[in-house]
Amino acid sequence: RGGGWAGSEVYRRQRLVWAGRDRYLLTTQRSDLTDHDGVYATDQTYGKTQLLITGEDARALLSRGLPLDIDEGQFAIGEVQHSHINHIGVSVIRNADVSGQPQFEVWVMRGFAKSLTEFLVHSAETLR
């Protein structure tokens, strides 16, 4: 893709996710990837934790700690943004809606997953 592409694309159950300038993460079941023609493969299998946030309060929950505009129309389906929630670095992917409700995928370094989850659970308890 072009230099300005910042998204997530699914192809044959594999997903290519933008991770920064000239950097992508490939989620795949394949274990036979090798370096080739300036493309380098590094196994990150247990490096990140993926959290799925969905439902009518998904945007409100994420907005408690995420300094991005994730309102409808501002964060396109398939788009990836890198930011932080409660001072913890995250990658946020806007997935397709599920049953008419927004869905976001939050990727966090494995060592910070517990702290982020605790923050989100506490924030969810205060939503209503």
LINDA-V142651 format. One record per residue. N is the residue number from 0. RES is the residue in one small letter. PSI is psi in whole degrees, 0 to 359 (none if undefined). NEAR is the number of other ideal C-beta (glycine too) atoms within 12 Angstrom. D_LAST is the distance of its C-alpha to the last C-alpha in Angstrom with 1 decimal. Layout:
N_RES_PSI_NEAR_D_LAST + N_RES_PSI_NEAR_D_LAST
This chain:
0_r_167_15_41.9 + 1_g_167_9_42.5 + 2_g_334_10_41.6 + 3_g_1_9_38.5 + 4_w_127_21_36.9 + 5_a_75_27_33.5 + 6_g_194_25_32.2 + 7_s_130_33_32.1 + 8_e_133_22_34.6 + 9_v_133_19_35.1 + 10_y_117_12_38.7 + 11_r_51_12_39.9 + 12_r_16_11_36.9 + 13_q_149_17_37.3 + 14_r_132_25_35.0 + 15_l_121_25_36.1 + 16_v_127_35_33.4 + 17_w_131_29_34.3 + 18_a_12_27_34.0 + 19_g_177_16_35.8 + 20_r_123_12_39.2 + 21_d_29_13_41.6 + 22_r_129_20_39.3 + 23_y_153_27_37.6 + 24_l_133_28_36.1 + 25_l_119_27_37.4 + 26_t_124_28_35.5 + 27_t_159_21_38.2 + 28_q_352_12_39.7 + 29_r_143_14_43.1 + 30_s_7_9_44.8 + 31_d_17_9_47.9 + 32_l_139_18_46.8 + 33_t_163_12_49.3 + 34_d_141_9_49.8 + 35_h_128_9_51.7 + 36_d_53_7_52.8 + 37_g_3_7_50.6 + 38_v_125_14_47.5 + 39_y_133_15_46.6 + 40_a_129_19_44.6 + 41_t_128_15_42.8 + 42_d_119_16_41.0 + 43_q_27_22_37.4 + 44_t_312_17_36.4 + 45_y_20_11_34.5 + 46_g_334_19_33.7 + 47_k_153_25_30.1 + 48_t_137_25_27.0 + 49_q_126_28_25.2 + 50_l_136_33_21.4 + 51_l_121_22_20.1 + 52_i_117_38_16.7 + 53_t_160_23_16.1 + 54_g_175_20_13.9 + 55_e_335_17_12.0 + 56_d_11_21_9.6 + 57_a_312_34_12.7 + 58_r_317_28_13.7 + 59_a_319_22_10.5 + 60_l_309_33_10.7 + 61_l_326_40_14.4 + 62_s_343_25_14.4 + 63_r_334_24_13.0 + 64_g_356_30_16.5 + 65_l_116_35_18.7 + 66_p_46_17_20.9 + 67_l_153_24_21.8 + 68_d_105_18_21.2 + 69_i_19_31_19.8 + 70_d_157_16_19.1 + 71_e_132_15_20.9 + 72_g_347_12_24.6 + 73_q_339_15_24.6 + 74_f_98_28_24.3 + 75_a_150_21_26.7 + 76_i_131_23_26.7 + 77_g_349_24_28.9 + 78_e_149_28_28.5 + 79_v_134_34_28.2 + 80_q_141_33_27.1 + 81_h_129_25_27.7 + 82_s_216_26_25.6 + 83_h_154_23_23.6 + 84_i_121_35_20.1 + 85_n_44_25_20.1 + 86_h_17_15_23.9 + 87_i_123_28_24.4 + 88_g_132_25_26.4 + 89_v_158_36_25.1 + 90_s_132_38_26.3 + 91_v_127_42_23.7 + 92_i_130_40_25.1 + 93_r_108_35_23.7 + 94_n_170_29_24.5 + 95_a_149_19_25.1 + 96_d_150_17_22.2 + 97_v_119_17_21.8 + 98_s_40_10_21.6 + 99_g_4_12_20.6 + 100_q_143_18_17.7 + 101_p_150_33_18.2 + 102_q_133_27_19.4 + 103_f_144_41_20.1 + 104_e_128_34_22.4 + 105_v_121_41_22.2 + 106_w_133_35_25.6 + 107_v_148_34_26.0 + 108_m_137_21_29.1 + 109_r_321_19_29.2 + 110_g_343_14_29.6 + 111_f_359_25_26.3 + 112_a_318_24_24.2 + 113_k_314_16_23.1 + 114_s_317_23_22.0 + 115_l_316_36_20.1 + 116_t_317_24_18.4 + 117_e_318_19_17.5 + 118_f_315_28_15.9 + 119_l_319_35_13.9 + 120_v_314_18_12.8 + 121_h_316_16_11.8 + 122_s_321_24_10.0 + 123_a_324_21_8.1 + 124_e_338_13_7.2 + 125_t_4_14_5.7 + 126_l_326_18_3.8 + 127_r_none_9_0.0
